[in-house]
Amino acid sequence: MTTQAILDDIYATILSRKGGDPEASHTARLFHRGRAKIAQKVGEEAVETVIEAMAGTPEKLASESADLLYHLLVLWADAGVAPADVYAILAARQGTSGIEEKKSRKPA
């Protein structure tokens, strides 16, 4: 199974938990708590990923990275962003210098 297919399958499962019983599903509980809580979890998992990158083992870094990706997928689902939306942006950026790509962004 490709990485894209794995992420797409997880995303589909996450979407299926939206509106589910928060007592029966961690994902449903996140949706029930709202976007701010989901975003907070993404931040927590990002920090844990950085900590493992600096002081942990590759296995711990991989585990924290999986947690980060899962919570990011939950955030995307809550915000109406599909993985394909992100894939398209990444594909459009391929072959472009990161420095040049950042310069081309419009100021917020």
Contact map, one row per residue, 1 for C-alpha under 8 A:
111011000000000000000000000000000000000000000000000000000000000000000000000000000000000000000000000000000000
111111000000000000000000000000000000000000000000000000000000000000000000000000000000000000000000000000000000
111111100000000000000000000000000000000000000000000000000000000000000000000000000000000000000000000000000000
011111110000000000000000000000000000000000000000000000000000000000000000000000000000000000000000000000000000
111111111000000000000000000000000000000000000000000000000000000000000000000000000000000000000000000000000000
111111111100000000000000000000000000000000000000000000000000000000000000000000000000000000000000000000000000
001111111110000000000000000000000000000000000000000000000000000000000000000000000010000000000000000000000000
000111111111000000000000000000000000000000000000000000000000000000000000000000000010000000000000000000000000
000011111111100000000000000000000000000000000000000000000000000000000000000000000000000000000000000000000000
000001111111110000000000000000000000000000000000000000000000000000000100100000000000000000000000000000000000
000000111111111000000000000000000000000000000000000000000000000000000000110010000010000000000000000000000000
000000011111111100000000000000000000000000000000000000000000000000000000000000000000000000000000000000000000
000000001111111110000000000000000000000000000000000000000000000000000000000000000000000000000000000000000000
000000000111111111000000001000000000000000000000000000000000000000000000110010000000000000000000000000000000
000000000011111111000000000000000000000000000000000000000000000000000000000010000000000000000000000000000000
000000000001111111010000000000000000000000000000000000000000000000000000000000000000000000000000000000000000
000000000000111111110000101100000000000000000000000000000000000000000000000000000000000000000000000000000000
000000000000011111110000001100100000000000000000000000000000000000000000000000000000000000000000000000000000
000000000000000011111000000100110000000000000000000000000000000000000000000000000000000000000000000000000000
000000000000000111111101100100000000000000000000000000000000000000000000000000000000000000000000000000000000
000000000000000000111111100110000000000000000000000000000000000000000000000000000000000000000000000000000000
000000000000000000011111111111010000000000000000000000000000000000000000000000000000000000000000000000000000
000000000000000000001111110010000000000000000000000000000000000000000000000000000000000000000000000000000000
000000000000000000011111110100000000000000000000000000000000000000000000000000000000000000000000000000000000
000000000000000010011111111110000000000000000000000000000000000000000000000000000000000000000000000000000000
000000000000000000000111111111000000000000000000000000000000000000000000000000000000000000000000000000000000
000000000000010011000100111111100000000000000000000000000000000000000000010000000000000000000000000000000000
000000000000000011111101111111110000000000000000000000000000000000000000000000000000000000000000000000000000
000000000000000000001110111111111000000000000000000000000000000000000000000000000000000000000000000000000000
000000000000000000000100011111111100110000000000000000000000000000000000010000000000000000000000000000000000
000000000000000001100000001111111110010000000000000000000000000000000000010001000000000000000000000000000000
000000000000000000100100000111111100000000000000000000000000000000000000000000000000000000000000000000000000
000000000000000000000000000011111111110000000000000000000000000000000000000000000000000000000000000000000000
000000000000000000000000000001111111110000000000000000000000000000000000000000000000000000000000000000000000
000000000000000000000000000000101111111000000000000000000000000000000000001001100000000000000000000000000000
000000000000000000000000000000001111111100000000000000000000000000000000000000000000000000000000000000000000
000000000000000000000000000001001111111110000000000000000000000000000000000000000000000000000000000000000000
000000000000000000000000000001101111111111000000000000000000000000000010011000000000000000000000000000000000
000000000000000000000000000000000011111111100000000000000000000000000000001000000000000000000000000000000000
000000000000000000000000000000000001111111110000000000000000000000000000000000000000000000000000000000000000
000000000000000000000000000000000000111111111000000000000000000000000010000000000000000000000000000000000000
000000000000000000000000000000000000011111111100000000000000000000010011001000000000000000000000000000000000
000000000000000000000000000000000000001111111110000000000000000000000000000000000000000000000000000000000000
000000000000000000000000000000000000000111111111000000000000000000000000000000000000000000000000000000000000
000000000000000000000000000000000000000011111111100000000000000110110010000000000000000000000000000000000000
000000000000000000000000000000000000000001111111110000000000000010010000000000000000000000000000000000000000
000000000000000000000000000000000000000000111111111000000000000000000000000000000000000000000000000000000000
000000000000000000000000000000000000000000011111111100000000000100000000000000000000000000000000000000000000
000000000000000000000000000000000000000000001111111110000000100110010000000000000000000000000000000000000000
000000000000000000000000000000000000000000000111111111000000000000000000000000000000000000000000000000000000
000000000000000000000000000000000000000000000011111111110000000000000000000000000000000000000000000000000000
000000000000000000000000000000000000000000000001111111111101100100000000000000000000000000000000000000000000
000000000000000000000000000000000000000000000000111111111100100000000000000000000000000000000000000000000000
000000000000000000000000000000000000000000000000011111110000000000000000000000000000000000000000000000000000
000000000000000000000000000000000000000000000000001111111000000000000000000000000000000000000000000000000000
000000000000000000000000000000000000000000000000001111111101100000000000000000000000000000000000000000000000
000000000000000000000000000000000000000000000000000110111111100000000000000000000000000000000000000000000000
000000000000000000000000000000000000000000000000000110011111110000000000000000000000000000000000000000000000
000000000000000000000000000000000000000000000000000000001111111000000000000000000000000000000000000000000000
000000000000000000000000000000000000000000000000000100011111111100000000000000000000000000000000000000000000
000000000000000000000000000000000000000000000000100110011111111110000000000000000000000000000000000000000000
000000000000000000000000000000000000000000000000000000000111111111000000000000000000000000000000000000000000
000000000000000000000000000000000000000000000000000000000011111111100000000000000000000000000000000000000000
000000000000000000000000000000000000000000001001100100000001111111110000000000000000000000000000000000000000
000000000000000000000000000000000000000000001100100000000000111111111000000000000000000000000000000000000000
000000000000000000000000000000000000000000000000000000000000011111111100000000000000000000000000000000000000
000000000000000000000000000000000000000000001000000000000000001111111110000000000000000000000000000000000000
000000000000000000000000000000000000000001001100100000000000000111111111000000000000000000000000000000000000
000000000000000000000000000000000000000000000000000000000000000011111111100000000000000000000000000000000000
000000000100000000000000000000000000000000000000000000000000000001111111110000000000000000000000000000000000
000000000000000000000000000000000000010011001000000000000000000000111111111000000000000000000000000000000000
000000000000000000000000000000000000000001000000000000000000000000011111111100000000000000000000000000000000
000000000110010000000000000000000000000000000000000000000000000000001111111110000010000000000000000000000000
000000000010010000000000001001100000010000000000000000000000000000000111111111000000000000000000000000000000
000000000000000000000000000000000010011001000000000000000000000000000011111111100000000000000000000000000000
000000000000000000000000000000000000000000000000000000000000000000000001111111111110000000000000000000000000
000000000010011000000000000000000000000000000000000000000000000000000000111111111100000000000000000000000000
000000000000000000000000000000100010000000000000000000000000000000000000011111111000000000000000000000000000
000000000000000000000000000000000010000000000000000000000000000000000000001111111000000000000000000000000000
000000000000000000000000000000000000000000000000000000000000000000000000000111111100000000000000000000000000
000000000000000000000000000000000000000000000000000000000000000000000000000111111110110000000000000000000000
000000000000000000000000000000000000000000000000000000000000000000000000000110011111110000000000000000000000
000000110010000000000000000000000000000000000000000000000000000000000000100100001111111000000000000000000000
000000000000000000000000000000000000000000000000000000000000000000000000000000000111111100000000000000000000
000000000000000000000000000000000000000000000000000000000000000000000000000000001111111110000000000000000000
000000000000000000000000000000000000000000000000000000000000000000000000000000001111111111000000000000000000
000000000000000000000000000000000000000000000000000000000000000000000000000000000011111111100000000000000000
000000000000000000000000000000000000000000000000000000000000000000000000000000000001111111110000000000000000
000000000000000000000000000000000000000000000000000000000000000000000000000000000000111111111000000000000000
000000000000000000000000000000000000000000000000000000000000000000000000000000000000011111111100000000000000
000000000000000000000000000000000000000000000000000000000000000000000000000000000000001111111100000000000000
000000000000000000000000000000000000000000000000000000000000000000000000000000000000000111111100000000000000
000000000000000000000000000000000000000000000000000000000000000000000000000000000000000011111111000010000000
000000000000000000000000000000000000000000000000000000000000000000000000000000000000000001111111000000000000
000000000000000000000000000000000000000000000000000000000000000000000000000000000000000000001111100000000000
000000000000000000000000000000000000000000000000000000000000000000000000000000000000000000001111110110000000
000000000000000000000000000000000000000000000000000000000000000000000000000000000000000000000011111110000000
000000000000000000000000000000000000000000000000000000000000000000000000000000000000000000000001111111000000
000000000000000000000000000000000000000000000000000000000000000000000000000000000000000000000000111111100000
000000000000000000000000000000000000000000000000000000000000000000000000000000000000000000000001111111110000
000000000000000000000000000000000000000000000000000000000000000000000000000000000000000000001001111111111000
000000000000000000000000000000000000000000000000000000000000000000000000000000000000000000000000011111111000
000000000000000000000000000000000000000000000000000000000000000000000000000000000000000000000000001111111000
000000000000000000000000000000000000000000000000000000000000000000000000000000000000000000000000000111111100
000000000000000000000000000000000000000000000000000000000000000000000000000000000000000000000000000011111110
000000000000000000000000000000000000000000000000000000000000000000000000000000000000000000000000000000011111
000000000000000000000000000000000000000000000000000000000000000000000000000000000000000000000000000000001111
000000000000000000000000000000000000000000000000000000000000000000000000000000000000000000000000000000000111
